[in-house]
Amino acid sequence: MSEPGPTKPERNAAPPPSDAPDPVALLERLVAFDTVSARSNLPLIDWVEAYCRRHGAAVERVVDPTGLKAALLVSVGPFASRPGYVLSGHSDVVPAEGQPWSSDPFILREAEGRLYGRGTSDMKGFLAVCLALLPEMVAAELATPIHLAISYDEEVGCLGVRPLIDRMLACMPRPLGCFVGEPTGMEVVVGHKGKSAARLTFRGRASHSALAPQGVNAVEYAARFIEHVRLSAEALARDGARDPLYDVPHTTGLSSVVQGGTALNIVPDSCSVAFEYRAIGADDAGALAAAAIAYATDTLVPLMRAVDAACGVTVEPLIDYPGLDTDPEAPIVTLAKRLAGRNGHAKVSYGTEGGLFERLGGVPAVVIGPGSIARAHKADEYVTRDELDACAGFVRRLIRDCRG
């Protein structure tokens, strides 16, 4: 399949069939499933799997070890023998509790072209468009297959896409590329930062504050760790690598949640610190986090144990996913620009599963989808009809190209 340089999308693309499923109606159905990451996504998966099978697609379910969550791999075309393209999205959403919503977040509400509901931008709008166009994919008798990868637990660390990628590579040729449908306003995004986060719990020795030298102050050792992270972040901001395509053009690090101590007159014996690094392509977030943890285990812990051998630190990994740094000249980027009718590209500071497709599967990825990340995770999240239409145009042009 040839991939010429970016041009305006053709205006004479075939209109949707009169009996084609309505993306808005499908979005309404998807929003109604409460798929907050802490809950099972199986009701949504059951419904989507039945829908895809009804329209003639091949479907494989990849269940997590608990049996309470699952991912779906939906394939159209000669997927067993020929490499194709992946449209990737996640089924989970962030909680809506405690946010000042104007209406029920799990009932789609339309007002002046805006479609309000939890997950409309992030990212059930993209999934609704892909599902609406599934019958057109089947009818097109594709020469190059198209896959829809629907994962779980993206919002808590891109967890569900990992076994899905493994299964994909085991049962079909390596895909030519992946389009991750996170909300970019249909802008072509070629890079995002990687993230590594952990929680450290310092175990000290309690004592009365009048006898403070006899204790081991867990809060103070946690504070020394926090200062280490802060100084490293300042060094990265001052002297580190730069990438001007990011709104924050350097790697960042910070401590975000600290819990410790019980009373003013007690030397605290426990304190926990959650911290993270978000790295541009030139840096490795995992290596930076590992260096910070090594400072705690190799420098601070011996000082604590010099007073009491029972002291120490416990490390709990929280999130770890790689960044995405696709070459702007790569064929997948050229194709994305042509399908979207755009000549520019960008990078974003939030994370997606795109880096995992590249790192685990060797599948080049681009992030492009309807909606805006500025609306995601907030009350009255919404996507517009125009944005869904633009996404549908992108997918229809992909279908046309994959006919051969």
Helices and strands as residue ranges (DSSP letters): H 23-32, H 42-54, E 58-63, E 70-76, E 85-90, E 109-111, E 114-116, I 120-124, H 125-132, H 134-139, E 146-151, H 161-171, E 177-180, E 189-192, E 194-203, E 207-208, G 209-214, H 218-239, E 252-260, E 266-267, E 270-279, H 285-294, I 295-300, H 301-305, E 312-321, E 324-325, H 331-340, E 346-348, H 354-361, E 365-367, E 382-384, H 385-402
